[in-house]
Amino acid sequence: MHPIIATRDVRLSAWSIAIAVFWVVFLWGFWDRGPFALGINAAVFLALFLFGLLGGVFPADRPLWSRRHWTWLVPFIAIIAGYALYSTSVLKAVNIPVAPVLFVIFMTYALLGDRAVHWGWEFFRVTAARGFAWLGSLKGAVRAYSASIFGTRSANPPIRRVIVGAALFLVIVITIILPLLSSADPQFESLARPLLDFLGRLVDVETVWRVVVGAAIALLSLSLGLAWRARVHVPESAPRSRVDAIVSGIVVGGIVVVYALFLGIQLKRLWVSELPLDFSETEILVKSGFWQLFALSVINGVIFLATYAKTNPLVQRLLAAFTIASLLLVFSAAWRMALYVTFYGLSYEKFFASYTVLFSLVLFGWLVFQFFGAKCRDLVKFAAFLFLWMYAALAVFPIEQFILRANMSLAQRPDSRIVLYEATMLSTDVLGYVEARREDPRFEGWDEWIEKNQDQLAKKAWYELTVSDITYRASK
């Protein structure tokens, strides 16, 4: 084995064992308590995972520490920091499926080096393959562990003989010799019993599971490192296929006409200035209407992607009108949501829906400006980076503080329909804020919520705390 490769294998092996031990010690059992138990422990684990993996994957001839890589590394650092900053369980739960997918996509992009690759089907096919590449490296991970710990078979180093001898000694003494001698002499049993009890506690069911899970994490993480260490190859993208101008012109132009008719007929209702008193009517006008318009915006994005720079100039002008109409639909959805929030206050659902609208506004606004430039942009790449940065911004944003403070401010409006007690869905991030206003009549009935969150916070281990929790404890 080449000495450089061997050294990198040993480094990756040590890293995978370290994060496995950290996981089974500081993250064990979080699934019983939910994302609320993920705090500084999760942030440290993810930081060790990210930078340990990157250090073992990127060789000297392709350094990680470059400006190009920091365009995607900074958002991931923000996502990691979010675990240590706040207790917002909703976002932490969403991170579990979303963050790994984003990581695989941007790691594939990073491993491409300086190659300019179009983010098309071929790129995502390679990305999907990279996401499961660790399966093919499991055998290599086992060999790497064997070589790192025991050396090669031909060398038969002393450490292998020492480990094997010590293991056989312990098994024979603990399972046979000590029990027999203890049963033969009560005085010897009194000396051996504490040791046997201690060893018995070490091999209880939970300890066995920790060892098994830790070994699995170490093996899978090393497999991941070995698989991603290989260079990424994405075939050169074929020239963009042209789209039939007549077909696309009819589709795009027809939709523009329909949207114009819709916007014209619904003009007064789309830009309503107040909501009906009946809540069911409000839901039809705002909530249902919002998601319908947003669904149309997603479809519009797909149509834009399928026809952008693939037809003649006439259809491209129709596409520009189509994009402007799509932007107006998003503005309409945003206005509806703004009214809903103004009258009924924020919740998790309305906050994330509003943030999604903001993402759509930025994206469609950027698409509109593309028609004024001569260069053809990679739309998917821009959307992916926009999503990553805006998603990362959420991680370091005090969502729960913003929701509660916004509702407190909006509740002062004379036409407000906000029920402040509905904010009891929030977590300990706002515990100090609520406790300071416990005598405020608007927080009547919050005593049970306060006691529940105080109890939850008291049960947290020190490594499960967040900066928000530490700040609250320090204020007591």
C-alpha positions in Angstrom: 0.0 0.0 0.0 1.3 3.5 -0.9 2.5 5.2 2.3 0.4 8.4 1.6 -2.7 6.4 1.0 -2.0 4.3 4.2 -1.6 7.5 6.2 -4.9 8.9 4.9 -6.6 5.6 5.7 -5.3 5.7 9.3 -6.5 9.3 9.6 -9.9 8.5 8.3 -10.1 5.4 10.6 -9.2 7.5 13.7 -11.7 10.1 12.7 -14.6 7.6 12.2 -13.8 5.9 15.6 -13.7 9.3 17.3 -17.1 10.5 16.0 -18.7 7.0 16.8 -17.5 7.2 20.4 -18.8 10.8 20.7 -22.1 9.8 19.3 -22.8 6.9 21.6 -21.7 9.0 24.6 -23.2 12.4 24.0 -26.1 11.8 21.6 -27.3 8.4 22.8 -31.1 8.3 23.4 -31.9 11.7 21.9 -34.7 9.9 19.8 -36.6 9.3 23.0 -36.7 13.1 23.8 -36.7 14.4 20.3 -34.7 17.2 18.7 -35.1 19.2 22.0 -32.1 17.1 23.3 -29.9 18.2 20.4 -27.8 21.2 21.5 -24.1 21.8 21.8 -23.6 18.0 21.6 -25.1 17.9 18.1 -23.2 21.0 17.0 -19.9 19.5 18.1 -20.6 16.1 16.5 -21.6 17.7 13.2 -18.5 19.9 13.2 -16.3 16.9 13.9 -18.0 15.0 11.2 -17.9 17.8 8.6 -14.3 19.0 9.0 -12.9 15.5 9.8 -14.5 14.1 6.6 -13.4 17.0 4.5 -9.9 16.9 5.8 -9.7 13.2 4.9 -11.3 13.5 1.5 -9.6 16.5 0.0 -6.0 15.8 -0.9 -3.2 18.4 -0.9 -3.5 19.0 -4.7 -7.1 20.0 -4.2 -7.1 22.1 -1.0 -10.4 22.7 0.8 -9.6 26.1 2.1 -10.4 28.2 -0.9 -12.9 30.9 -1.6 -14.8 28.6 -4.0 -15.5 26.1 -1.2 -16.4 28.7 1.4 -19.4 29.7 -0.8 -21.0 26.4 0.3 -19.2 25.7 3.5 -20.3 28.9 5.3 -24.0 27.9 5.1 -23.3 24.4 6.5 -21.3 26.0 9.4 -24.4 28.2 10.1 -26.7 25.1 10.1 -24.3 23.4 12.6 -24.2 26.5 14.7 -28.0 26.6 14.8 -28.0 23.5 16.9 -25.9 25.2 19.6 -27.8 28.5 19.5 -31.5 27.6 19.8 -33.9 24.9 20.9 -36.2 25.3 17.9 -37.2 21.6 17.6 -39.1 22.1 14.3 -36.1 23.2 12.3 -33.8 20.7 13.9 -36.2 17.9 12.9 -36.4 19.2 9.3 -32.6 19.3 9.2 -32.4 15.5 9.7 -33.7 14.6 6.2 -32.8 17.9 4.4 -29.2 18.6 5.5 -27.8 15.3 4.3 -29.3 15.7 0.9 -27.9 19.2 0.6 -24.5 18.0 1.8 -24.3 15.3 -0.8 -25.2 17.8 -3.6 -22.6 20.4 -2.6 -19.9 17.9 -1.7 -20.3 16.5 -5.3 -20.0 20.1 -6.6 -16.9 20.7 -4.4 -15.2 17.5 -5.5 -15.5 18.5 -9.1 -12.7 21.0 -8.5 -12.6 23.9 -11.0 -14.5 22.1 -13.7 -17.5 24.1 -14.9 -20.3 21.5 -15.0 -23.9 22.3 -15.9 -26.3 21.4 -13.1 -28.5 19.2 -15.3 -29.6 15.6 -15.2 -26.1 14.2 -15.6 -24.9 16.2 -12.5 -27.7 14.9 -10.4 -27.3 11.4 -11.6 -23.7 11.5 -10.5 -24.8 13.1 -7.2 -27.3 10.3 -6.5 -24.6 7.7 -7.2 -22.2 9.5 -4.8 -24.9 9.4 -2.1 -24.9 5.6 -2.2 -21.2 5.1 -3.0 -20.4 4.2 0.6 -22.1 0.8 0.0 -19.3 -0.2 -2.4 -16.7 0.9 0.2 -17.8 -1.2 3.1 -15.3 -4.0 2.3 -12.5 -1.4 2.0 -13.5 0.1 5.3 -13.1 -3.3 7.0 -9.7 -3.8 5.4 -8.6 -0.3 6.4 -9.6 -0.9 10.1 -7.8 -4.2 10.1 -4.6 -2.6 8.6 -4.8 0.4 10.9 -5.2 -1.6 14.1 -3.5 -4.9 13.4 -1.2 -4.1 10.4 -1.0 -6.4 7.4 -1.3 -10.2 7.8 2.2 -10.8 6.6 3.8 -8.5 9.1 1.9 -9.9 12.2 3.0 -7.0 14.4 3.3 -7.4 18.2 0.2 -5.3 18.8 -2.0 -7.9 17.1 -0.6 -10.6 19.4 -1.0 -8.5 22.5 -4.6 -7.7 21.7 -5.5 -11.3 20.9 -3.7 -12.5 24.0 -5.4 -10.0 26.3 -8.8 -10.7 24.8 -8.5 -14.4 25.3 -7.2 -13.9 28.8 -10.2 -11.7 29.8 -12.7 -14.0 28.3 -11.3 -17.1 30.0 -10.8 -15.4 33.4 -14.2 -13.6 33.5 -16.4 -16.4 32.2 -14.7 -19.5 33.7 -11.9 -19.0 36.3 -13.3 -16.3 38.4 -16.8 -17.8 38.8 -15.4 -21.2 39.6 -12.9 -19.9 42.2 -15.6 -17.7 43.7 -17.9 -20.6 44.2 -15.0 -22.6 45.8 -14.0 -20.0 48.4 -16.3 -17.4 50.0 -13.4 -15.2 51.0 -12.2 -15.1 47.4 -15.7 -14.4 46.2 -15.9 -11.3 48.4 -12.8 -10.0 46.7 -13.9 -10.9 43.2 -17.6 -10.0 43.5 -17.1 -6.2 43.0 -15.1 -6.8 39.9 -17.7 -9.2 38.5 -20.5 -6.8 39.3 -18.6 -4.0 37.6 -18.0 -6.1 34.5 -21.6 -7.2 34.5 -22.8 -3.6 34.4 -20.4 -3.0 31.5 -22.1 -5.7 29.4 -25.7 -4.8 30.1 -28.1 -4.5 27.2 -27.7 -0.8 26.7 -23.9 -1.0 26.7 -23.9 -3.8 24.1 -26.2 -1.7 21.9 -23.9 1.3 22.3 -21.0 -0.8 21.2 -22.9 -2.2 18.2 -24.2 1.2 17.1 -20.8 2.8 17.6 -19.2 0.1 15.5 -21.8 0.6 12.8 -21.3 4.4 12.8 -17.5 4.0 12.6 -17.8 1.6 9.7 -20.3 3.6 7.8 -18.5 6.9 8.2 -15.2 5.4 7.2 -16.9 3.8 4.1 -18.3 7.3 3.3 -14.8 8.9 3.5 -13.2 6.2 1.4 -15.9 6.4 -1.2 -15.9 10.2 -1.5 -12.1 10.3 -1.7 -12.3 9.1 -5.2 -12.4 11.7 -7.9 -15.8 12.7 -9.3 -16.3 12.4 -13.0 -19.3 14.1 -14.7 -19.4 13.6 -18.5 -19.4 16.8 -20.5 -22.9 18.1 -20.9 -24.4 17.7 -24.3 -25.5 20.9 -26.1 -28.8 22.1 -24.9 -31.6 20.5 -26.9 -33.9 22.8 -28.7 -37.6 22.9 -27.8 -40.2 23.1 -30.6 -40.9 26.9 -31.0 -44.6 26.4 -32.0 -45.4 24.0 -29.2 -43.6 26.0 -26.5 -45.0 29.2 -27.9 -48.6 28.0 -27.7 -48.1 26.6 -24.2 -46.3 29.7 -22.8 -48.4 32.2 -24.6 -51.6 30.5 -23.7 -50.7 30.4 -20.0 -49.7 34.1 -20.1 -53.2 34.9 -21.5 -54.9 32.7 -18.8 -52.8 34.4 -16.0 -53.6 37.8 -17.4 -57.3 37.0 -17.4 -57.1 35.6 -13.8 -55.2 38.6 -12.6 -57.6 41.0 -14.2 -60.8 39.3 -12.9 -59.4 38.7 -9.4 -57.6 42.1 -9.1 -59.8 43.4 -6.3 -59.8 40.2 -4.4 -56.1 39.5 -4.9 -55.1 42.8 -3.3 -57.7 42.8 -0.5 -56.9 45.2 2.3 -58.8 43.4 5.0 -60.1 39.9 5.9 -63.6 38.6 6.5 -64.7 38.2 10.1 -65.6 34.5 9.6 -62.4 32.4 10.1 -63.5 29.7 7.5 -63.9 32.4 4.9 -60.4 33.7 5.8 -58.9 30.2 5.3 -60.5 29.9 1.9 -59.3 33.4 0.8 -55.9 33.3 2.3 -54.7 29.9 3.3 -56.1 27.8 0.5 -55.5 30.6 -2.0 -51.9 30.9 -0.9 -51.1 27.3 -1.5 -52.8 27.2 -4.8 -50.9 30.2 -6.1 -47.7 28.8 -4.7 -48.3 25.5 -6.4 -48.7 27.4 -9.7 -45.4 29.1 -9.0 -43.6 25.8 -8.7 -45.2 24.7 -12.0 -44.1 28.0 -13.6 -40.5 27.4 -12.5 -40.5 23.9 -14.2 -41.9 25.4 -17.4 -39.3 28.2 -17.3 -36.5 25.7 -16.8 -37.8 23.6 -19.7 -37.9 26.4 -22.2 -35.3 29.0 -21.1 -32.7 29.6 -23.9 -34.1 26.7 -25.9 -36.5 28.4 -28.4 -36.5 31.3 -30.8 -36.5 35.0 -29.7 -40.3 35.4 -30.0 -41.0 32.6 -27.6 -38.3 33.9 -25.3 -40.1 37.2 -25.1 -43.3 35.3 -24.3 -41.4 33.5 -21.6 -40.3 36.9 -20.2 -44.0 37.9 -20.0 -44.8 34.5 -18.5 -42.1 35.0 -15.8 -43.4 38.5 -14.9 -46.9 37.1 -14.6 -45.5 34.3 -12.4 -43.8 36.9 -10.2 -47.2 38.7 -9.9 -48.8 35.5 -8.7 -46.1 35.2 -6.0 -46.7 38.8 -5.0 -50.4 38.0 -4.7 -49.6 35.0 -2.5 -47.3 37.1 -0.4 -49.9 39.8 0.1 -52.5 37.2 1.2 -50.0 35.7 3.7 -49.1 39.2 5.0 -52.7 39.9 5.7 -53.2 36.5 7.4 -50.2 37.2 9.6 -51.3 40.8 10.4 -54.7 39.7 11.6 -54.0 36.2 13.1 -50.4 36.4 14.0 -47.4 34.1 13.2 -47.1 30.4 13.8 -44.5 27.9 12.7 -46.5 27.2 9.6 -47.1 30.8 8.6 -43.5 31.7 9.4 -42.0 29.1 7.1 -44.7 29.7 4.4 -43.8 33.4 4.4 -40.1 32.5 4.1 -40.9 30.2 1.2 -42.7 33.1 -0.5 -39.6 35.3 0.1 -37.4 32.6 -1.6 -39.8 32.5 -4.5 -39.8 36.3 -4.9 -36.0 36.4 -5.0 -35.9 33.5 -7.5 -38.5 34.8 -9.9 -37.1 38.3 -9.6 -33.7 36.9 -10.6 -35.2 35.0 -13.5 -36.8 38.2 -14.8 -33.5 40.0 -14.8 -31.9 37.2 -16.8 -33.7 38.4 -19.9 -31.8 41.6 -19.8 -28.4 39.9 -19.8 -26.5 38.4 -22.7 -25.1 35.4 -20.7 -27.1 32.2 -20.2 -27.0 31.3 -16.6 -27.2 27.9 -14.8 -30.6 28.4 -13.3 -30.6 25.2 -11.2 -27.2 26.0 -9.7 -28.4 29.5 -8.7 -31.6 28.1 -7.2 -29.6 25.5 -5.2 -27.2 28.0 -3.8 -30.1 30.5 -3.0 -31.9 27.7 -1.1 -28.8 26.7 0.8 -28.0 30.2 1.9 -31.6 31.1 2.9 -32.0 27.8 4.7 -28.8 28.4 6.6 -30.0 31.9 7.5 -33.0 30.3 9.2 -30.6 28.2 11.3 -29.1 31.2 13.0 -32.2 33.3 13.1 -34.1 33.5 16.5 -37.3 32.1 15.0 -39.3 31.7 18.2 -38.3 35.0 19.6 -39.4 36.7 16.4 -42.7 34.8 16.3 -43.7 35.7 19.9 -42.5 39.3 19.7 -44.2 39.9 16.4 -47.5 38.5 17.8 -47.1 40.7 20.9 -46.8 43.7 18.6 -49.5 42.8 16.2 -51.9 42.0 19.1 -52.0 45.7 19.9 -53.9 46.5 16.7 -57.5 47.3 17.4 -58.6 44.8 14.6 -56.3 42.0 15.7 -57.7 38.5 16.1 -54.6 37.0 17.6 -54.9 34.5 20.5 -51.6 34.8 22.2 -52.1 31.5 24.1 -51.6 29.7 20.7 -47.9 30.6 21.0 -47.6 27.9 23.7 -46.3 25.7 20.9 -43.0 27.5 21.3 -40.1 26.1 23.3 -37.7 27.2 26.0 -36.2 29.8 23.6 -38.9 32.2 24.8 -39.1 31.0 28.4 -37.2 33.9 29.8 -39.2 36.4 27.8 -42.5 34.9 29.0 -41.4 34.6 32.6 -40.5 38.3 32.7 -44.1 39.1 31.7 -45.8 36.5 33.8 -48.0 39.2 35.5 -49.1 40.6 32.1 -52.8 39.7 31.6 -52.0 38.7 28.0 -50.0 35.7 29.5 -52.9 34.5 31.7 -53.0 30.7 31.6 -49.3 30.3 30.7 -48.3 28.9 34.1 -48.5 25.3 33.1 -46.4 26.0 30.0 -43.8 27.8 32.1 -43.6 24.9 34.6 -43.4 22.3 31.8 -40.6 24.1 30.0 -38.7 24.7 33.3 -38.9 21.0 34.0 -37.7 20.1 30.5 -34.8 22.5 30.8 -33.8 21.2 34.2 -33.6 17.6 32.8 -31.2 18.6 30.1 -27.6 17.3 30.5 -24.9 20.0 30.3 -23.9 18.9 26.8 -27.5 19.1 25.5 -27.9 22.8 26.4 -28.0 25.6 23.8 -26.7 29.2 24.1 -30.3 30.2 24.6 -30.6 27.7 27.5 -27.3 28.8 29.1 -28.4 32.5 28.8 -31.7 31.7 30.6 -29.9 29.8 33.4 -27.4 32.5 33.9 -30.2 35.1 34.3 -31.6 33.1 37.3 
